[in-house]
Amino acid sequence: MVSREEWKTLIGMAPREFVTQAHTYRSNFTSYTMPVLLGCHDGHDYVVKSATQPELFRVLCSDQIMGHIAMTIGAPAPVVRLVEIPQELIEGEPEMAKIPAGIAHGSRYLKNVSKIRQGIQFQNVPENRSRFALLSIMYGLAGVDGDHQFFYEDSTNIVWSFDHGHFFHSGPCWTIETLRATPAAVPDPVIAIGCGLAVEELTEAAKCLVHLMDEAIAFAVASPEDAWQIMMDERIALAEHFRSRADDLAI
């Protein structure tokens, strides 16, 4: 078992997240977090969320962390990055007047994927069986309590999950105490039951947890910006949360 001091060291030594700078405003989205679509210097477009209100810091943290967890275990979720929004971009675009300059959360834009969250569908598309099984493990890692996010490719109906800002127990109001009070880790039952996933399918999906080593967890929880007001003791609690739940889910 990794001690708190060992987690602190691992998190402190984790490589800092690659930051790409935004250069072009493309459009905006109507939602609680007021995201904008920005072209960035790494050659990709990102759906970018900023802390336009103090209560959004936890949303950005959750979204960034869960994006890294998803990438580590191979769950069907977009690549996440930190995106720097320069002041000059804001000044040149009236639609960004309420967006603060600085480091924001970015999720790589999936052009041909539905933009409105949907329920469980197309579970019998062959490729979706394994994708939903991986999402069941990913959601189980977080301890999602009601914010299921499914989106589908326009032509293939392949499932994706993104917009993970409310993924911890108590949503954007999560604390160390609510993390510790999260119900026991199981493959997410909404997905598992809704898709009729067999034990064998979930067992196969859970093999992805071999990639969620301590260093990968430390990298994920180290990824949110310090300016998002997430403290080291909270990062450690998140690391303990993922380690314990990954061990329980390794069925």
C-alpha positions in Angstrom: 0.0 0.0 0.0 1.3 3.5 -0.9 1.6 5.8 2.1 0.4 9.4 2.0 4.0 10.6 2.0 4.8 8.3 -0.9 1.8 9.6 -2.8 2.9 13.2 -2.1 6.3 12.4 -3.6 4.9 10.6 -6.7 2.5 13.5 -7.3 5.2 16.1 -6.8 7.5 14.3 -9.2 4.9 13.7 -11.9 5.6 15.4 -15.2 3.6 18.6 -15.6 0.9 18.4 -18.2 1.7 19.6 -21.7 0.1 23.0 -22.4 -1.0 24.0 -25.9 -1.9 27.6 -26.6 -5.1 28.6 -28.3 -4.9 30.8 -31.4 -8.3 30.9 -33.0 -11.9 31.2 -31.7 -14.2 28.9 -33.7 -17.6 28.8 -31.8 -19.2 28.5 -28.4 -21.6 26.1 -26.8 -24.6 26.8 -24.6 -24.1 25.1 -21.3 -23.4 25.6 -17.6 -19.6 25.9 -18.1 -19.8 28.2 -21.1 -17.2 26.2 -23.2 -15.7 27.5 -26.4 -14.2 25.7 -29.4 -10.7 26.9 -30.0 -8.0 26.1 -32.5 -4.7 25.4 -30.8 -1.0 25.3 -31.7 -0.7 21.5 -31.5 -2.8 21.3 -34.6 -6.1 20.3 -33.0 -9.3 22.0 -31.9 -10.4 21.7 -28.3 -13.6 22.3 -26.4 -12.3 24.5 -23.7 -13.7 25.2 -20.3 -12.5 28.0 -18.0 -13.3 28.8 -14.4 -15.6 31.7 -15.2 -17.0 31.2 -11.6 -15.1 30.0 -8.5 -17.4 27.0 -8.2 -16.2 25.7 -11.5 -12.7 24.9 -10.3 -13.8 21.4 -9.1 -15.5 20.8 -12.5 -12.3 21.6 -14.3 -10.3 19.3 -12.0 -12.7 16.4 -12.4 -12.8 16.8 -16.1 -9.0 16.9 -16.5 -8.3 14.0 -14.1 -11.0 11.7 -15.6 -9.7 12.5 -19.1 -6.3 11.2 -18.1 -7.7 8.2 -16.3 -9.7 7.4 -19.5 -6.6 7.7 -21.7 -4.6 5.5 -19.4 -7.0 2.6 -19.4 -8.1 3.0 -23.1 -11.7 4.0 -22.4 -13.4 5.8 -25.3 -13.0 9.4 -24.3 -11.3 12.3 -26.0 -7.7 13.3 -25.4 -7.5 16.1 -22.8 -4.9 18.9 -22.5 -4.4 22.1 -20.6 -5.0 25.0 -23.0 -3.6 28.4 -22.5 -6.0 31.2 -23.5 -4.0 34.4 -24.3 -5.4 37.8 -23.4 -5.0 39.0 -27.0 -7.3 36.3 -28.3 -10.0 37.4 -25.8 -9.6 41.0 -26.7 -10.0 40.2 -30.4 -13.2 38.1 -30.1 -16.4 39.6 -28.6 -17.8 36.1 -28.0 -15.0 35.5 -25.5 -15.5 38.6 -23.4 -16.5 36.6 -20.3 -13.7 34.0 -20.7 -10.7 34.7 -18.4 -7.2 34.5 -19.8 -4.9 31.7 -18.4 -4.9 28.0 -18.3 -8.1 26.1 -19.0 -9.3 22.5 -19.5 -9.4 21.3 -23.0 -11.0 18.2 -24.5 -10.2 17.4 -28.1 -13.1 18.1 -30.4 -14.8 15.1 -32.0 -16.2 16.7 -35.1 -18.6 13.9 -36.2 -20.0 13.0 -32.8 -23.4 14.0 -31.4 -23.1 17.2 -29.3 -26.0 16.5 -27.0 -25.7 13.8 -24.3 -27.8 10.7 -24.8 -28.8 7.6 -23.0 -27.5 4.1 -23.6 -28.1 3.3 -27.3 -26.6 1.1 -30.0 -25.3 -1.3 -27.4 -25.6 -4.2 -29.9 -23.2 -2.5 -32.3 -20.3 -5.1 -32.1 -17.6 -2.5 -31.3 -19.7 -0.9 -28.6 -19.8 -4.0 -26.5 -16.2 -3.6 -25.5 -16.4 0.2 -25.4 -19.4 0.2 -23.0 -17.6 -2.4 -20.8 -14.6 -0.1 -20.6 -16.8 2.8 -19.7 -18.4 0.7 -17.0 -15.0 0.2 -15.5 -14.1 3.9 -15.9 -17.3 5.1 -14.3 -16.8 2.6 -11.5 -13.4 4.0 -10.8 -14.8 7.4 -10.4 -17.9 6.4 -8.4 -20.3 8.3 -10.7 -23.7 8.9 -9.0 -25.9 9.9 -11.8 -24.0 11.9 -14.5 -23.8 9.4 -17.3 -22.5 11.0 -20.5 -22.9 9.1 -23.8 -22.4 10.5 -27.3 -22.4 8.7 -30.6 -20.6 9.0 -33.9 -22.9 10.2 -36.7 -22.2 7.4 -39.2 -21.1 4.4 -37.1 -23.0 4.9 -33.8 -19.8 4.2 -31.9 -20.1 5.4 -28.3 -17.9 8.1 -26.7 -18.0 9.6 -23.2 -16.9 13.2 -22.3 -17.8 16.1 -20.1 -16.7 14.5 -16.9 -16.8 17.5 -14.6 -19.5 16.0 -12.2 -18.0 12.5 -12.0 -17.1 12.2 -8.3 -19.5 11.4 -5.5 -21.3 14.7 -4.7 -20.5 16.1 -8.2 -18.7 19.4 -8.3 -19.0 19.7 -4.5 -16.7 16.8 -3.9 -14.4 16.9 -0.9 -12.0 14.5 0.8 -14.9 13.3 2.9 -17.2 12.7 0.0 -14.5 10.8 -1.8 -14.1 8.5 1.2 -17.9 8.1 1.5 -18.2 6.9 -2.2 -20.1 3.6 -2.3 -18.1 0.4 -2.9 -16.4 0.1 -6.3 -18.3 -2.1 -8.9 -18.5 -1.9 -12.6 -21.1 0.9 -13.2 -24.5 -0.9 -12.9 -26.3 1.7 -15.1 -24.0 0.7 -18.0 -23.6 -3.0 -17.1 -27.3 -3.6 -16.7 -28.4 -1.2 -19.5 -26.2 -2.9 -22.0 -26.7 -6.4 -20.7 -23.0 -6.9 -20.3 -21.9 -10.4 -19.3 -19.5 -11.1 -16.5 -17.0 -12.2 -19.1 -17.2 -8.9 -20.9 -16.6 -6.9 -17.7 -13.8 -9.2 -16.7 -12.1 -8.7 -20.1 -12.6 -4.9 -19.8 -11.1 -4.8 -16.2 -7.8 -6.1 -17.6 -7.3 -2.4 -18.6 -6.6 -1.7 -15.0 -3.1 -3.2 -15.3 -2.1 0.1 -17.0 -3.4 2.2 -14.0 -0.1 2.0 -12.1 0.7 4.3 -9.2 2.7 6.6 -11.5 -0.2 7.0 -13.9 -2.6 7.8 -11.1 -0.1 10.4 -9.7 0.2 12.0 -13.2 -3.6 12.2 -13.5 -4.2 13.8 -10.1 -1.2 16.1 -10.7 -2.6 17.4 -14.0 -5.0 20.1 -12.7 -3.5 23.6 -12.4 -2.7 24.8 -9.0 -4.7 28.0 -9.8 -7.8 25.7 -9.8 -7.4 25.6 -6.1 -6.9 21.9 -5.6 -4.7 21.3 -2.6 -2.1 18.5 -2.2 -4.1 16.7 0.5 -7.0 16.6 -2.0 -4.7 15.2 -4.7 -3.5 12.5 -2.3 -7.1 11.7 -1.4 -7.9 11.3 -5.1 -4.9 9.1 -5.7 -6.0 6.9 -2.7 -9.5 6.9 -4.2 -8.4 5.6 -7.6 -5.9 3.1 -6.2 -8.4 1.5 -3.8 -11.1 1.3 -6.4 -8.9 0.0 -9.1 -7.8 -2.8 -6.8 -11.4 -3.6 -6.0 -12.4 -3.5 -9.7 -9.6 -5.9 -10.9 -12.2 -8.7 -11.2 
